[in-house]
Amino acid sequence: MSEYFDKNQLFLEPKVQQYGSHMVMSNVHKPTKTKYVNVDTKFSDEYNNFSVANYNITLPERINDVKTLTVTNLELPMSFYNISSALGNNSFQITNNSVNPDAPYLTQLSSGSIVNGKFVDTIIIPDGYYTIEDFKTTINSLIDKLKRIPTNENGNVVVDEDSENIVYDSDGVKLELTLDNTQNYGTDDMYIKDNDDNYVRDTYGNFKVAIIDSNNDFVKHVFVSNGLKNTNDLRFDYYTKGSLGYQGYFYSTGSDMEIDFTITEKGHFDKYNFKSKLGWTLGFRNLTYTITYQYVPSEHDYDPTDGLGPVGQQLTYGDFLVDLNSTRYVYLALEEFNKGNQNSFISPTSSSLINKNIIARISLDRSNYGFGDYLPANKQNGLLLSDVRGYTGKIDLHKLNLQIVSDIGTPLPLNGYDFSLCLEVEHD
């Protein structure tokens, strides 16, 4: 037993023992070698026309008996958008609570879904890198397209009494009507009153009008809307809060509406990834918001900080500041097509764990590397954290799959940019 504790003898040192006519050497290990493998995705196996960063790479020579693998450097293009379908923050849904789509003249014009007797529309923001002003312009222009009712310059819809069809534009009828409580005659038209001297309206609140030609002859009866509501009444805006922060808010110019931030671009309900969606990006922390049009008379100039809109309507503010740079880090997923040790990073999401092939985490320094720049991430500058992936058994390195994935584990589109990295490989 004493030989095992001989201070002059190294533990597991090479030994030579004789067994009969055979000499056996034990505890012999091959010296470990190190290779540095430069990988650039522009040299991937196929012509990559993928919309996301997903590349297959074949090394020019096989590296046998790999012991460990780690990432030492990575050059990441800052070319992914801050609003995109890949991030899941490019959509929300509007339900108009004021417009009755059952009106005959609206039924023939409806271009969206009608759910429970209400117009329901999904707004999809095009993928892009937006400033707050760009975002405001884009979202309001998309909402403008929801105007489905053709009106005259006074904002009125003219409906034929008999056919219940819109006659404005279709047969050239143009009415210059302004309704008030003191005058029931216009230049070429006459509002109809009943025996009790009340204006006659249809089921939908539109006023009955007799069209009179230049000879003072009766032409036809029509119904004319007053104060028509529409889904494009919704507006988004912001103001600068403090020195740099932006506070976003919605308001309406006529209709009562509900905004649902849980709806995907496909129109599906998804509350589990809510923290990655558009509402969270804009500072709204509830799943849904009701935007109410309620006029509050005000003699003051428009000030978005006082809770009232341009004409005195109520504003619905985000609970927190707008964060259009909510992607603070990304991951590098590396698959070497073997059964080695993986699951280097444990990062819980709302419904599952992150991609099991992730080997490195890259912090995004937007102050020094803006959109379109290349971010050099390494251990020295603190922007790269890489696992040293160890293997047991005989592992060869020949084919790789590389992906840049978001904080929820979905591959990001780099918009045609390539990325590069350096691997440190220890092998026998």
C-alpha positions in Angstrom: 0.0 0.0 0.0 2.9 2.4 0.7 3.7 2.7 -2.9 0.5 4.7 -3.6 1.6 7.3 -1.1 5.2 7.7 -2.2 5.8 11.4 -2.4 8.3 10.9 -5.1 5.7 9.2 -7.3 3.2 11.3 -9.4 -0.4 10.3 -9.4 -1.4 8.6 -12.7 2.1 9.0 -14.1 3.0 6.7 -17.0 4.0 3.2 -15.8 5.5 0.2 -17.5 4.7 -3.2 -16.0 5.6 -6.7 -17.2 3.0 -9.4 -17.4 4.8 -12.5 -18.4 6.4 -11.9 -21.7 4.4 -8.7 -22.3 5.4 -5.2 -21.4 2.3 -3.0 -20.7 2.5 0.8 -20.5 -0.4 2.6 -18.7 -1.5 6.2 -17.9 -0.2 7.4 -21.3 -2.0 10.4 -22.7 -1.6 12.1 -26.1 -0.6 15.8 -25.7 -3.6 18.1 -26.2 -3.4 20.3 -29.3 -5.2 23.6 -30.0 -6.6 24.8 -33.3 -8.2 28.2 -34.1 -11.0 27.9 -36.6 -12.2 31.0 -38.4 -15.8 30.7 -39.6 -17.4 33.2 -42.0 -21.0 32.7 -43.0 -20.4 34.1 -46.5 -18.6 30.8 -47.1 -21.6 28.7 -46.1 -22.5 25.5 -48.0 -25.4 26.9 -49.9 -26.3 30.2 -51.5 -28.1 31.6 -48.5 -31.3 33.2 -49.4 -32.8 32.6 -46.0 -34.8 35.4 -44.3 -33.1 34.6 -41.0 -29.5 33.9 -39.8 -29.3 30.1 -40.2 -26.1 28.8 -41.9 -24.6 25.4 -42.6 -20.8 25.3 -42.7 -18.5 22.4 -43.7 -14.9 22.7 -42.5 -12.2 22.1 -45.2 -10.7 19.4 -43.0 -12.1 17.2 -40.2 -10.8 17.8 -36.7 -10.7 14.5 -34.8 -10.9 13.7 -31.2 -12.3 17.1 -30.1 -12.1 17.7 -26.3 -13.4 21.2 -25.9 -14.9 24.0 -28.1 -15.3 27.7 -27.3 -15.9 31.0 -29.1 -13.2 33.6 -28.7 -14.4 36.4 -31.1 -17.5 37.2 -33.0 -18.2 40.0 -35.5 -22.0 40.6 -35.5 -23.7 42.9 -38.0 -26.2 45.3 -36.2 -28.5 44.8 -39.2 -31.6 43.3 -37.5 -34.7 45.5 -37.1 -36.2 46.8 -33.9 -39.7 46.1 -35.2 -40.1 42.8 -37.0 -42.2 39.6 -37.3 -39.1 37.7 -36.1 -39.2 39.6 -32.8 -43.0 39.3 -32.7 -43.5 43.1 -32.0 -45.1 44.2 -35.3 -48.8 43.8 -34.8 -51.9 44.7 -32.7 -55.7 44.6 -33.2 -58.3 47.3 -33.3 -62.0 46.7 -32.5 -64.4 49.6 -33.2 -67.1 49.8 -30.6 -69.0 52.7 -32.3 -69.5 51.7 -35.9 -72.4 49.4 -36.7 -71.3 47.2 -39.6 -74.9 45.9 -40.0 -75.9 49.1 -41.8 -76.7 48.1 -45.4 -74.4 50.7 -46.9 -71.5 49.5 -44.7 -72.1 45.8 -45.4 -71.3 46.3 -49.0 -68.1 48.3 -48.2 -66.6 46.3 -45.3 -63.1 45.1 -46.0 -62.2 43.7 -42.6 -63.5 41.0 -40.2 -66.8 41.5 -38.5 -66.8 39.8 -35.1 -69.8 40.0 -32.8 -71.2 42.9 -34.8 -68.0 45.0 -34.7 -65.3 45.8 -37.2 -62.1 44.1 -36.1 -58.8 44.9 -37.9 -55.2 43.7 -37.3 -52.5 46.3 -37.9 -49.2 44.9 -39.1 -46.2 47.2 -39.0 -43.7 46.5 -41.9 -40.3 45.1 -40.7 -37.9 48.0 -40.2 -35.6 50.0 -38.0 -37.7 52.8 -36.6 -37.1 56.0 -34.8 -40.1 57.2 -32.7 -41.1 59.7 -35.3 -40.8 57.1 -38.1 -43.0 54.8 -36.1 -45.6 57.4 -35.4 -45.9 58.2 -39.2 -46.0 54.6 -40.2 -48.6 53.4 -37.6 -51.0 56.3 -38.3 -50.7 55.8 -42.1 -51.7 52.2 -41.7 -54.6 53.2 -39.5 -55.7 55.7 -42.2 -56.2 52.8 -44.6 -59.0 51.5 -42.4 -61.3 54.2 -43.6 -63.8 52.1 -45.5 -66.6 54.7 -45.9 -66.5 57.1 -48.9 -67.6 60.5 -47.6 -68.0 63.9 -49.1 -65.9 66.9 -48.1 -68.1 67.5 -45.1 -67.5 64.0 -43.9 -71.1 62.8 -44.7 -72.3 59.6 -46.3 -75.4 60.0 -48.5 -77.6 56.9 -48.6 -80.5 56.4 -51.0 -83.8 55.9 -49.1 -85.1 53.1 -51.4 -82.0 51.1 -52.3 -80.1 51.8 -49.0 -76.9 52.1 -51.1 -74.4 54.9 -51.0 -75.2 57.4 -53.8 -72.3 59.8 -53.2 -69.6 59.0 -55.9 -71.7 56.3 -57.5 -74.1 58.6 -59.3 -72.4 62.0 -58.9 -74.6 63.3 -56.1 -72.7 65.8 -54.0 -74.3 67.4 -51.1 -72.9 70.5 -49.3 -74.8 69.9 -46.1 -74.2 71.5 -42.7 -76.7 70.4 -40.1 -77.5 72.6 -37.1 -80.5 73.3 -34.9 -81.5 76.6 -36.4 -81.7 75.9 -40.1 -83.3 73.0 -41.9 -82.9 74.3 -45.4 -79.7 74.2 -47.5 -79.0 75.6 -51.0 -80.2 72.5 -52.8 -81.5 70.3 -50.0 -84.0 70.1 -47.2 -83.9 68.2 -43.9 -87.2 66.5 -43.2 -89.0 67.1 -39.9 -91.9 65.2 -38.4 -95.1 66.6 -37.0 -93.4 67.3 -33.7 -90.8 69.4 -35.4 -88.1 66.8 -34.8 -85.6 65.7 -37.5 -86.4 62.4 -39.1 -83.7 59.8 -38.8 -83.2 56.2 -39.9 -82.4 53.2 -37.7 -78.7 54.1 -37.7 -79.2 57.8 -36.7 -78.8 59.3 -40.2 -80.9 62.3 -41.1 -83.6 62.2 -43.9 -83.1 64.8 -46.6 -85.1 65.8 -49.6 -82.9 66.7 -52.6 -84.3 69.7 -54.5 -82.9 70.7 -57.9 -82.2 74.2 -59.2 -85.9 74.5 -60.3 -87.0 73.8 -56.8 -88.3 70.4 -57.9 -88.1 67.3 -55.7 -85.5 64.8 -56.9 -85.2 62.1 -54.2 -85.1 61.3 -50.5 -81.8 60.3 -49.0 -80.4 59.8 -45.6 -77.3 61.7 -44.6 -74.9 60.8 -41.8 -73.8 63.4 -39.2 -70.6 63.0 -37.2 -69.8 59.7 -38.8 -67.4 57.4 -36.9 -64.7 55.3 -38.4 -61.9 53.0 -37.4 -59.3 55.3 -38.7 -60.3 57.7 -35.9 -57.5 56.1 -33.8 -54.3 58.1 -33.6 -50.8 57.4 -32.0 -48.5 60.1 -30.8 -45.8 60.8 -28.3 -44.1 63.5 -26.4 -40.6 63.9 -24.9 -40.6 63.1 -21.2 -37.7 64.5 -19.3 -34.6 65.0 -21.5 -34.5 61.8 -23.6 -37.5 59.5 -22.8 -40.6 59.2 -25.0 -44.1 58.7 -23.6 -46.5 57.2 -26.1 -50.2 57.6 -26.2 -53.3 56.8 -28.2 -56.5 58.9 -28.7 -59.6 58.9 -30.9 -61.1 61.5 -33.1 -64.6 60.1 -32.9 -65.0 56.4 -32.2 -64.7 54.3 -29.1 -62.2 51.5 -29.7 -60.4 48.7 -28.0 -56.7 47.9 -28.7 -55.5 44.3 -28.1 -51.7 43.9 -28.0 -51.8 40.1 -27.6 -52.7 39.5 -31.3 -50.1 38.2 -33.7 -49.7 39.2 -37.3 -51.6 36.1 -38.2 -54.5 37.3 -36.0 -53.9 34.7 -33.3 -54.2 35.3 -29.6 -50.8 34.9 -27.8 -50.6 36.3 -24.3 -47.6 34.2 -23.3 -45.1 36.2 -25.3 -46.7 39.5 -24.4 -43.5 41.0 -23.1 -42.0 40.6 -26.6 -44.9 42.3 -28.3 -45.6 45.8 -29.6 -47.5 46.9 -26.6 -44.6 46.2 -24.3 -42.3 48.0 -26.7 -44.5 51.1 -26.6 -44.7 51.1 -22.8 -48.2 49.6 -22.5 -48.3 46.9 -19.8 -51.9 45.7 -20.0 -53.1 43.2 -22.6 -55.9 45.4 -23.9 -56.8 49.1 -23.6 -60.1 50.9 -24.3 -59.8 54.2 -26.2 -62.8 56.3 -25.4 -63.8 59.4 -27.4 -65.1 61.9 -24.9 -64.8 65.6 -25.8 -63.7 67.7 -22.9 -63.9 71.5 -23.8 -60.6 73.2 -23.3 -59.5 76.8 -23.9 -55.8 75.9 -23.6 -53.4 75.1 -26.4 -52.8 71.4 -27.2 -50.5 70.0 -24.5 -50.0 66.2 -24.6 -49.1 66.2 -20.9 -52.5 67.3 -19.6 -54.4 64.2 -20.6 -56.3 65.9 -23.5 -55.9 65.6 -27.2 -55.8 68.2 -30.0 -59.5 68.9 -29.7 -60.0 68.1 -26.1 -60.5 64.3 -26.3 -59.0 62.0 -23.7 -55.5 60.5 -24.1 -54.6 57.0 -23.1 -50.9 56.9 -22.1 -48.5 54.0 -22.0 -47.6 52.9 -18.5 -43.9 53.4 -19.1 -41.6 54.9 -21.7 -41.3 53.7 -25.3 -38.3 51.3 -25.7 -37.5 50.8 -29.4 -34.2 49.2 -28.5 -35.6 46.4 -26.3 -33.3 43.8 -27.8 -30.4 44.1 -25.5 -28.6 40.8 -26.3 -28.7 38.0 -28.7 -27.4 34.4 -28.7 -25.1 32.3 -30.9 -26.5 28.8 -31.4 -23.9 26.3 -32.6 -24.8 22.7 -33.5 -22.0 20.3 -34.4 -24.3 17.3 -35.2 -23.1 15.0 -32.4 -24.2 13.8 -29.0 -21.8 15.9 -27.0 -22.5 18.0 -24.0 -24.9 20.9 -24.8 -27.5 23.0 -23.0 -24.7 25.5 -22.1 -27.2 28.3 -21.4 -30.3 28.0 -19.3 -32.6 31.0 -20.1 -36.2 30.5 -19.2 -38.8 32.1 -21.5 -42.5 32.5 -20.9 -43.3 29.0 -22.0 -40.1 26.9 -22.3 -36.3 26.9 -22.1 -34.1 28.5 -24.7 -32.5 26.8 -27.7 -30.4 23.9 -26.4 -27.5 24.6 -28.9 -26.7 28.1 -27.6 -23.0 28.4 -26.8 -22.5 32.2 -26.4 -24.3 35.3 -25.4 -23.6 38.7 -27.1 -24.4 42.0 -25.4 -25.4 44.8 -27.8 -23.6 48.1 -27.5 -25.9 50.4 -29.4 -24.3 53.6 -28.2 -21.1 52.7 -30.0 -22.4 50.4 -32.7 -25.5 51.6 -34.4 -27.7 50.1 -37.1 -25.6 48.8 -40.0 -22.3 48.7 -38.0 -20.4 45.5 -37.1 -20.1 44.8 -33.4 -16.8 43.1 -32.4 -17.7 40.9 -29.5 -14.9 39.2 -27.4 -14.1 38.3 -23.9 -11.8 41.2 -23.5 -14.4 43.9 -24.2 -17.0 42.1 -22.2 -19.5 41.8 -25.0 -19.1 38.0 -25.5 -19.7 35.3 -22.9 -19.0 31.8 -24.3 -19.2 28.4 -22.7 -16.3 26.0 -23.0 -18.2 23.1 -24.5 -16.6 19.8 -23.4 -17.0 16.4 -24.9 -16.7 12.8 -23.8 -15.7 10.0 -26.2 -14.6 10.3 -29.8 -16.1 13.5 -31.2 -15.1 14.8 -34.7 -15.8 18.3 -35.9 -16.6 18.7 -39.6 -20.1 20.2 -40.1 -21.6 23.1 -38.2 -25.0 24.9 -38.1 -24.8 28.5 -36.9 -27.7 30.7 -35.9 -28.1 34.2 -34.3 -31.2 34.0 -32.2 -33.3 36.5 -30.2 -33.9 36.5 -26.4 -36.9 34.2 -27.0 -34.8 31.8 -29.1 -36.1 32.6 -32.6 -33.5 33.1 -35.4 -33.1 36.8 -36.4 -33.0 38.1 -39.9 -29.8 39.9 -40.6 -31.0 41.3 -43.9 -28.3 39.9 -46.1 -25.4 40.6 -43.8 -22.9 37.9 -42.8 -21.3 37.3 -39.5 -18.0 35.8 -38.6 -16.4 34.2 -35.5 -13.3 32.3 -34.3 -13.5 29.0 -32.5 -10.8 27.6 -30.2 -10.8 23.9 -30.5 -8.8 21.6 -28.2 -8.2 18.1 -29.6 -5.9 15.1 -29.3 
